Amino acid sequence: MKPQSEALEILLVEDNPADVDLILESFAETGNGTRLHPVRDGEDAMRFLRQEGEYGEAVRPDLVLLDLNLPRMDGREVLEAIKSDPELKVLPVIVLTSSQARKDITTSYQLHANCYITKPLGLSQFYRIAEAVEGFWQHVAVLPSGR
């Protein structure tokens, strides 16, 4: 296991306010200091990642939690844009969505998602996901950011 590192910076791309609240609460409960930066659609996600407009001072996230079903620019389009951008393509992307459709899973991996997680139903299951994400990406994996 690698040593404790700085807190993770995660871009959360999710349009459902209830899911945003559950995810924020889940990561807060782990006590690891992970900072989530929620945006509600794919266009804002890309502006955040490219530090454009109102996101000019945005931090470079260590990874992205991405819903597939988003307004304006859906998650598949966001994933494709991230993985085809020379500056962003090394950024790990975890698809966190309600879809269990085999087509969505396959398409996400074809677009180079690093992981596909189906959203759970309750807070305790979201908490387990938060712990697993932090445990792996903060303490086991070496991120492109060097954390």
C-alpha atoms as an extended CHARMM CRD file, in Angstrom:
* protein
*
       147  EXT
         1         1  MET       CA              0.0000000000        0.0000000000        0.0000000000  PROA      1               0.0000000000
         2         2  LYS       CA              1.3790000000        3.4210000000       -0.8650000000  PROA      2               0.0000000000
         3         3  PRO       CA              1.7270000000        6.0810000000        1.8510000000  PROA      3               0.0000000000
         4         4  GLN       CA             -1.0370000000        8.5680000000        2.6920000000  PROA      4               0.0000000000
         5         5  SER       CA             -1.1020000000       11.3350000000        0.1190000000  PROA      5               0.0000000000
         6         6  GLU       CA             -2.8920000000       14.6180000000       -0.3470000000  PROA      6               0.0000000000
         7         7  ALA       CA             -6.6670000000       14.6330000000       -0.4880000000  PROA      7               0.0000000000
         8         8  LEU       CA             -8.1880000000       13.6310000000       -3.8110000000  PROA      8               0.0000000000
         9         9  GLU       CA             -9.7390000000       16.2710000000       -6.0460000000  PROA      9               0.0000000000
        10        10  ILE       CA            -12.7070000000       14.7610000000       -7.8840000000  PROA      10              0.0000000000
        11        11  LEU       CA            -14.8550000000       16.3280000000      -10.5630000000  PROA      11              0.0000000000
        12        12  LEU       CA            -18.4030000000       15.0390000000      -10.0170000000  PROA      12              0.0000000000
        13        13  VAL       CA            -20.5460000000       15.2830000000      -13.1570000000  PROA      13              0.0000000000
        14        14  GLU       CA            -24.1240000000       14.6180000000      -12.0260000000  PROA      14              0.0000000000
        15        15  ASP       CA            -27.4050000000       16.3700000000      -12.8130000000  PROA      15              0.0000000000
        16        16  ASN       CA            -29.5930000000       14.7520000000      -10.1350000000  PROA      16              0.0000000000
        17        17  PRO       CA            -29.4560000000       16.9600000000       -6.9930000000  PROA      17              0.0000000000
        18        18  ALA       CA            -30.4290000000       14.0400000000       -4.7240000000  PROA      18              0.0000000000
        19        19  ASP       CA            -27.5640000000       11.9160000000       -6.0840000000  PROA      19              0.0000000000
        20        20  VAL       CA            -25.1510000000       14.8390000000       -5.7360000000  PROA      20              0.0000000000
        21        21  ASP       CA            -26.1570000000       15.1580000000       -2.0690000000  PROA      21              0.0000000000
        22        22  LEU       CA            -25.7370000000       11.4050000000       -1.4630000000  PROA      22              0.0000000000
        23        23  ILE       CA            -22.3250000000       11.3460000000       -3.1150000000  PROA      23              0.0000000000
        24        24  LEU       CA            -21.0960000000       14.4550000000       -1.2910000000  PROA      24              0.0000000000
        25        25  GLU       CA            -22.3010000000       13.0750000000        2.0460000000  PROA      25              0.0000000000
        26        26  SER       CA            -20.7460000000        9.6700000000        1.3590000000  PROA      26              0.0000000000
        27        27  PHE       CA            -17.3080000000       11.1010000000        0.6590000000  PROA      27              0.0000000000
        28        28  ALA       CA            -17.5710000000       13.4840000000        3.6320000000  PROA      28              0.0000000000
        29        29  GLU       CA            -18.3320000000       10.5140000000        5.9180000000  PROA      29              0.0000000000
        30        30  THR       CA            -15.1110000000        8.7310000000        5.0070000000  PROA      30              0.0000000000
        31        31  GLY       CA            -13.1240000000       11.4690000000        6.7110000000  PROA      31              0.0000000000
        32        32  ASN       CA            -10.3440000000       11.3620000000        4.1180000000  PROA      32              0.0000000000
        33        33  GLY       CA            -10.7200000000       14.9790000000        3.0180000000  PROA      33              0.0000000000
        34        34  THR       CA            -11.6190000000       14.2310000000       -0.5900000000  PROA      34              0.0000000000
        35        35  ARG       CA            -12.8330000000       17.3890000000       -2.3060000000  PROA      35              0.0000000000
        36        36  LEU       CA            -15.6390000000       16.9940000000       -4.8170000000  PROA      36              0.0000000000
        37        37  HSD       CA            -16.3960000000       19.6500000000       -7.3960000000  PROA      37              0.0000000000
        38        38  PRO       CA            -19.9380000000       19.0600000000       -8.7010000000  PROA      38              0.0000000000
        39        39  VAL       CA            -21.1350000000       20.2350000000      -12.0950000000  PROA      39              0.0000000000
        40        40  ARG       CA            -24.5680000000       19.4700000000      -13.5160000000  PROA      40              0.0000000000
        41        41  ASP       CA            -23.9590000000       18.7960000000      -17.2070000000  PROA      41              0.0000000000
        42        42  GLY       CA            -21.3740000000       17.7030000000      -19.7230000000  PROA      42              0.0000000000
        43        43  GLU       CA            -20.6940000000       21.1540000000      -21.1310000000  PROA      43              0.0000000000
        44        44  ASP       CA            -19.8370000000       22.4820000000      -17.6640000000  PROA      44              0.0000000000
        45        45  ALA       CA            -17.6540000000       19.4070000000      -17.0890000000  PROA      45              0.0000000000
        46        46  MET       CA            -15.5780000000       20.1790000000      -20.1600000000  PROA      46              0.0000000000
        47        47  ARG       CA            -15.3260000000       23.8790000000      -19.2510000000  PROA      47              0.0000000000
        48        48  PHE       CA            -14.1800000000       22.8620000000      -15.7530000000  PROA      48              0.0000000000
        49        49  LEU       CA            -11.5600000000       20.4670000000      -17.1230000000  PROA      49              0.0000000000
        50        50  ARG       CA            -10.3060000000       23.0160000000      -19.6410000000  PROA      50              0.0000000000
        51        51  GLN       CA            -10.4580000000       25.8120000000      -17.0180000000  PROA      51              0.0000000000
        52        52  GLU       CA            -12.6390000000       27.9980000000      -19.2350000000  PROA      52              0.0000000000
        53        53  GLY       CA            -14.9950000000       30.8500000000      -18.3380000000  PROA      53              0.0000000000
        54        54  GLU       CA            -16.2490000000       30.7210000000      -14.7680000000  PROA      54              0.0000000000
        55        55  TYR       CA            -13.9690000000       27.7160000000      -14.1850000000  PROA      55              0.0000000000
        56        56  GLY       CA            -10.7840000000       29.6120000000      -15.0500000000  PROA      56              0.0000000000
        57        57  GLU       CA             -9.4030000000       28.9930000000      -11.5530000000  PROA      57              0.0000000000
        58        58  ALA       CA            -10.6980000000       25.4240000000      -11.2300000000  PROA      58              0.0000000000
        59        59  VAL       CA             -8.3540000000       22.8240000000       -9.7900000000  PROA      59              0.0000000000
        60        60  ARG       CA             -7.1550000000       20.0340000000      -12.0450000000  PROA      60              0.0000000000
        61        61  PRO       CA             -9.0130000000       17.0130000000      -10.6750000000  PROA      61              0.0000000000
        62        62  ASP       CA             -7.2820000000       13.7280000000       -9.9710000000  PROA      62              0.0000000000
        63        63  LEU       CA            -10.2340000000       11.8470000000      -11.4140000000  PROA      63              0.0000000000
        64        64  VAL       CA            -13.7630000000       12.2450000000      -12.7240000000  PROA      64              0.0000000000
        65        65  LEU       CA            -16.9870000000       10.6170000000      -11.4820000000  PROA      65              0.0000000000
        66        66  LEU       CA            -19.2680000000       10.7700000000      -14.5160000000  PROA      66              0.0000000000
        67        67  ASP       CA            -22.9670000000       10.0690000000      -14.9200000000  PROA      67              0.0000000000
        68        68  LEU       CA            -24.0110000000        8.9650000000      -18.4050000000  PROA      68              0.0000000000
        69        69  ASN       CA            -27.4300000000       10.5910000000      -18.5860000000  PROA      69              0.0000000000
        70        70  LEU       CA            -26.7630000000       14.3190000000      -18.5790000000  PROA      70              0.0000000000
        71        71  PRO       CA            -28.3770000000       17.3580000000      -20.1950000000  PROA      71              0.0000000000
        72        72  ARG       CA            -26.7690000000       19.2960000000      -23.0510000000  PROA      72              0.0000000000
        73        73  MET       CA            -23.7990000000       16.9070000000      -23.4970000000  PROA      73              0.0000000000
        74        74  ASP       CA            -24.2920000000       13.3680000000      -22.2480000000  PROA      74              0.0000000000
        75        75  GLY       CA            -21.7240000000       11.3330000000      -20.3610000000  PROA      75              0.0000000000
        76        76  ARG       CA            -20.6850000000        9.2990000000      -23.3870000000  PROA      76              0.0000000000
        77        77  GLU       CA            -19.8460000000       12.5000000000      -25.2480000000  PROA      77              0.0000000000
        78        78  VAL       CA            -17.9400000000       13.8140000000      -22.2330000000  PROA      78              0.0000000000
        79        79  LEU       CA            -15.9950000000       10.5700000000      -21.9330000000  PROA      79              0.0000000000
        80        80  GLU       CA            -15.1400000000       10.6390000000      -25.6320000000  PROA      80              0.0000000000
        81        81  ALA       CA            -14.0720000000       14.3040000000      -25.4110000000  PROA      81              0.0000000000
        82        82  ILE       CA            -11.8450000000       13.6440000000      -22.3810000000  PROA      82              0.0000000000
        83        83  LYS       CA            -10.1870000000       10.5820000000      -23.8700000000  PROA      83              0.0000000000
        84        84  SER       CA             -9.5650000000       12.2570000000      -27.2510000000  PROA      84              0.0000000000
        85        85  ASP       CA             -8.0320000000       15.4130000000      -25.7400000000  PROA      85              0.0000000000
        86        86  PRO       CA             -4.2180000000       15.1450000000      -25.4930000000  PROA      86              0.0000000000
        87        87  GLU       CA             -4.2020000000       17.1860000000      -22.2620000000  PROA      87              0.0000000000
        88        88  LEU       CA             -7.0150000000       15.2640000000      -20.5550000000  PROA      88              0.0000000000
        89        89  LYS       CA             -6.8390000000       11.6910000000      -21.8440000000  PROA      89              0.0000000000
        90        90  VAL       CA             -4.7050000000       10.4330000000      -18.9480000000  PROA      90              0.0000000000
        91        91  LEU       CA             -7.3390000000       11.5830000000      -16.4430000000  PROA      91              0.0000000000
        92        92  PRO       CA             -9.0430000000        8.5570000000      -14.8610000000  PROA      92              0.0000000000
        93        93  VAL       CA            -12.8040000000        8.5110000000      -15.4540000000  PROA      93              0.0000000000
        94        94  ILE       CA            -15.1600000000        6.4290000000      -13.3460000000  PROA      94              0.0000000000
        95        95  VAL       CA            -18.6330000000        6.0920000000      -14.8210000000  PROA      95              0.0000000000
        96        96  LEU       CA            -21.1410000000        6.2280000000      -11.9510000000  PROA      96              0.0000000000
        97        97  THR       CA            -24.6100000000        5.8290000000      -13.4190000000  PROA      97              0.0000000000
        98        98  SER       CA            -27.9760000000        4.1930000000      -12.8700000000  PROA      98              0.0000000000
        99        99  SER       CA            -27.8040000000        2.2530000000      -16.1330000000  PROA      99              0.0000000000
       100       100  GLN       CA            -27.1860000000       -1.4830000000      -15.9460000000  PROA      100             0.0000000000
       101       101  ALA       CA            -27.5620000000       -1.8600000000      -19.7150000000  PROA      101             0.0000000000
       102       102  ARG       CA            -24.8590000000       -4.0460000000      -21.2590000000  PROA      102             0.0000000000
       103       103  LYS       CA            -24.6150000000       -1.5850000000      -24.1750000000  PROA      103             0.0000000000
       104       104  ASP       CA            -23.8090000000        1.3290000000      -21.8250000000  PROA      104             0.0000000000
       105       105  ILE       CA            -21.1990000000       -0.7230000000      -19.9880000000  PROA      105             0.0000000000
       106       106  THR       CA            -19.5360000000       -1.8820000000      -23.2090000000  PROA      106             0.0000000000
       107       107  THR       CA            -19.6570000000        1.5750000000      -24.8040000000  PROA      107             0.0000000000
       108       108  SER       CA            -18.1280000000        3.1740000000      -21.6980000000  PROA      108             0.0000000000
       109       109  TYR       CA            -15.1840000000        0.7860000000      -21.7470000000  PROA      109             0.0000000000
       110       110  GLN       CA            -14.8020000000        1.1850000000      -25.5210000000  PROA      110             0.0000000000
       111       111  LEU       CA            -14.5080000000        4.9190000000      -24.8600000000  PROA      111             0.0000000000
       112       112  HSD       CA            -11.7470000000        4.1200000000      -22.3430000000  PROA      112             0.0000000000
       113       113  ALA       CA            -13.5700000000        4.5400000000      -19.0290000000  PROA      113             0.0000000000
       114       114  ASN       CA            -11.3500000000        3.3280000000      -16.2110000000  PROA      114             0.0000000000
       115       115  CYS       CA            -14.2440000000        1.8430000000      -14.2670000000  PROA      115             0.0000000000
       116       116  TYR       CA            -18.0310000000        1.4270000000      -14.4850000000  PROA      116             0.0000000000
       117       117  ILE       CA            -20.1240000000        1.5000000000      -11.3020000000  PROA      117             0.0000000000
       118       118  THR       CA            -23.8950000000        1.2050000000      -11.1360000000  PROA      118             0.0000000000
       119       119  LYS       CA            -25.3870000000        3.6740000000       -8.6600000000  PROA      119             0.0000000000
       120       120  PRO       CA            -26.6200000000        2.0090000000       -5.4990000000  PROA      120             0.0000000000
       121       121  LEU       CA            -29.9770000000        2.6480000000       -3.8620000000  PROA      121             0.0000000000
       122       122  GLY       CA            -29.0390000000        3.9120000000       -0.4040000000  PROA      122             0.0000000000
       123       123  LEU       CA            -26.5630000000        5.9860000000        1.5350000000  PROA      123             0.0000000000
       124       124  SER       CA            -24.7680000000        3.0080000000        3.0790000000  PROA      124             0.0000000000
       125       125  GLN       CA            -24.0190000000        1.6100000000       -0.3920000000  PROA      125             0.0000000000
       126       126  PHE       CA            -22.8540000000        5.0280000000       -1.6350000000  PROA      126             0.0000000000
       127       127  TYR       CA            -20.5920000000        5.1380000000        1.4160000000  PROA      127             0.0000000000
       128       128  ARG       CA            -19.0130000000        1.8000000000        0.4280000000  PROA      128             0.0000000000
       129       129  ILE       CA            -18.3830000000        3.1350000000       -3.0690000000  PROA      129             0.0000000000
       130       130  ALA       CA            -16.7790000000        6.3030000000       -1.6520000000  PROA      130             0.0000000000
       131       131  GLU       CA            -14.5060000000        4.1990000000        0.5580000000  PROA      131             0.0000000000
       132       132  ALA       CA            -13.5610000000        1.9290000000       -2.3530000000  PROA      132             0.0000000000
       133       133  VAL       CA            -12.8460000000        4.8330000000       -4.7100000000  PROA      133             0.0000000000
       134       134  GLU       CA            -10.7320000000        6.6210000000       -2.1190000000  PROA      134             0.0000000000
       135       135  GLY       CA             -9.0250000000        3.4360000000       -0.9950000000  PROA      135             0.0000000000
       136       136  PHE       CA             -7.9250000000        2.5290000000       -4.4890000000  PROA      136             0.0000000000
       137       137  TRP       CA             -7.2290000000        5.9250000000       -6.0710000000  PROA      137             0.0000000000
       138       138  GLN       CA             -5.6690000000        7.5340000000       -2.9880000000  PROA      138             0.0000000000
       139       139  HSD       CA             -3.7890000000        4.6620000000       -1.3840000000  PROA      139             0.0000000000
       140       140  VAL       CA             -3.0880000000        2.0480000000       -4.0730000000  PROA      140             0.0000000000
       141       141  ALA       CA             -2.9870000000        3.5700000000       -7.5570000000  PROA      141             0.0000000000
       142       142  VAL       CA             -0.5150000000        6.1880000000       -8.6790000000  PROA      142             0.0000000000
       143       143  LEU       CA             -2.4060000000        8.9910000000      -10.3900000000  PROA      143             0.0000000000
       144       144  PRO       CA             -1.1640000000       10.9590000000      -13.4010000000  PROA      144             0.0000000000
       145       145  SER       CA             -1.1280000000       14.0160000000      -11.0870000000  PROA      145             0.0000000000
       146       146  GLY       CA              1.5350000000       12.2450000000       -9.0080000000  PROA      146             0.0000000000
       147       147  ARG       CA             -0.6490000000       11.8800000000       -5.9240000000  PROA      147             0.0000000000
